[in-house]
Amino acid sequence: SGGDLIPSTTSLRFGNSDGLDQSYEGLIDEVSIWDTSLSSEQILEHMQNNLVGNEPNSIGYWNFNESTGTTIYDLNNNGNDGTINGATRSTDVPPTSSISTDQSVSYNSGQYVRIPMSSSLDTYNTFTLELWYNETAGANETILGTENANATTGTIRIMRYGGNFDVVVSDGSSTVANSSISGVLSETWQHLALTYDGEHVRFFIGGVLGWEAAANLGSINLTDD
């Protein structure tokens, strides 16, 4: 059943959520969104190679390699550009980077990148979210997720909570979540991927399956609260 994954009335935030007082402190790089559930083999391939942005099923890709300014450009043809709010660029990048001018974004408390939504992101009910993550100050924090984290409709979110990873995928009436996925490392780059294929929600850490659960979600409509 087709549903709105990320409709235009909300947005994505990297490093913060407007509905939760839990700000991320650390680095984020190589964020990508796909309209399909990627396999572990595909995730491992993405870990080892820099993306271009025009790969099949890619609907958003941000590598943060702009030299100056507060605009974050989507390298996918959909052009879902975002804005840096307080965060700064850093040359501390994931170990697999092959780009000499590669950069990440560094976040302190309350800082974030916001990606306004568009029609190119609002009609998917299977998906993958991928990113590289390196926390510098451990706390309960939102790493990446939809802006309306406390909404009564849908939610997609990756957090670090109580020393573990915390993931949530919800269509507003049914929720699949786990707040006790082990594997968090401090001051170390880790690749994270959250997928939903219409039957299972899966969370990968470093390309390895860290948790999965059966799921039969309806339309994931993430309207603003």
N, C-alpha and C positions, 0 to 999 in steps of 0.2 A: 504494500500500500504506500503510494508516494506521499511524502510529507515534507514539510519545511524544516530543513536542518538548521539553517541560520538565516531567518528572514531579515528584511531591511530595517525592521523596527528595533533591532538590537545591534550588538557588535561583538567582536572578539577583543579580549584584552590579554596581553602577554605581561605577566608579572604582577597582576592585581585584579580585583573584581569589585565592582561598585556595590555589590550586595553583601560582601563579607569584609570584615575589618582584619584582613590577613594579607599583608603585602610581602612580596617576594624580595629577598636580598641575594643577589648573585648574578649570573650571566645566562643569557639565552642566545641561541644561534640556530640557523637553518630550520626555520619553521615551515612546514608544508601541510597542505590539506588536500585530500583526495576524495573523489566521489565513489570510491570502492574500498573494500576491506583488503588491505595488502597482506600478502603472505609473509611468513618469517624470512623466507629467502629474499623477497623484494626489500624488506626492511633492512636486512644485512647488506644488500647491495647499495642501498641509499646511505648507509653508515660509512661505506668505504669509498664512495664516489660523490663528488659535488654534483648537485642537480643543475639542470638548465632552466626548467620552468615550463617547458612545453611537452613534458612526458605525457603519455596517454593517461587519462583519468586525473591528471593534476588540475586542481582548480584554484590553488593559491600557493605562492612560494615567496618567502622573504629571507634573504641572506644577510641583510643589514650592512652591505658593503658600500653604501653611499659615503662619499668622502666628507661631506658637511651637511648642515641643515637638520631640520626636525622631521622631514618626510621619510617614511620607510616605503620603498617601492616594491610592489608585487611584480615579480619577474614572469609570472604567468600572463598570458594574453588578456586575462580578465581585468587586469589593472586595478585590483583592490588595494590601493595604497593606504598607508596608515600614518599616524603621527606619534612621535616620541613626546612623552610628557614627563620631563625631568630626568629621565635616564640618559646615559651617555654611551658613546661607542667605545669599544675596547679592542686591543689587538690580542687579547687572550682568547684563543679560538680552539675548537675541537681538534683532537690529535690527527684526524684523518684529512684535514684541510690540505688542498693542493694549490690554493690561490695565495700568491704572495701578498696581495692587498686585502686579505680576508679580515673581517671584523665581526665582533659580536656586539650585543648590547648589555651594558652593566646597569643593574637596578639596585637602588637603595629603597628603604621603606617609603611607600606611597607613590613610587614612580612606576610608570607603565607605558606600554605601546598600545594604542587603540586602533583597531581596524574596523571602520564602518562597513556595514553589510551592503550587499547589492544583489541583484537578481541572479547573478552567476553563482551565488552561494546558498540559495534559499530553497532548493527543490530536491534535496538528497536525503535518503533514509538509510543508506549505507555509507560508511566514511572511514577515513583514517586521519588522525592528527599525529604528526611527527615533529620532534624537535630535539636539539641538543641542549643540555641543562647542566649548570655547575653552580651549586649553592655555596655561598660564602658565609652565611650566618643562619644556622639552623633555627627554625621556628615553625609555627603553623602558618602556612603561606600558600596562596594561589599561584601556581606556576603558569597555567594557561587555561582559559575557559571562556565561556560566553559571559557577557557583561552582567546579565540579569541572573546572578547566581542564586538568589532567593526567590526566583519566579515560581509561580504555581503551574506554569506550563512546562516547557522542556528545559533541560540543562545538560550541558556537556562540560566537564571540568577535570583537570589534573591538578592535584594539590600534594603538598607534603604536610602530613598531620601526625603529631605525636611520634615522630621518628620514623614514620612509614610513609609510603605513597598512598594517596587517597584518590580514587577515580569515581566519577558519577556520570551515568548516562540515563536520562529520564525523558519520557514523553509527556509528563505532567500527571499521569495517573499510575504508571508503572515505573519503577526505578530499579536500576541495576547498579550496585555500588559496593565498594570495599575500601575501608579506611585503614587497613592493616596489612598492606602489601610491603614486605620487607625488601631491602636492597638499596636504601638511600645511602649515598656516600657524600661526605663533605669535601669541598674544594677539589672536586674531581669531575671531569666532564663525563656525563652519562647520556646515552641516547634513549629517548622515551617514545613509545608509540601506543596510541589508543585506537582500537578498531571495533567496528560493529558491522557484521555481515548479514544482518536480518535474523540470525539465529543465535549468535554468541557475541558477547563483549569480551575483548581480549586486551591485555596490557603487557607490553614487551619492554624489557629493560636490557639495553645493550643487545638488542636483536633476539633475546631469549624470552620465551613466554614466562611471565611472572605470575599471571593469574588469568583465569577465564571463567565465565559463567554463562549459562543458557539465558537467552533473552528473546522475548517475543513482543517487541515494542511496536506501538502504533506510530502515527505521525509525530515526529519530533519537531514541534512547532515552538521555537524559542522566542516568542513575543515578549516585548519588554514589560516589566512589572511596574 
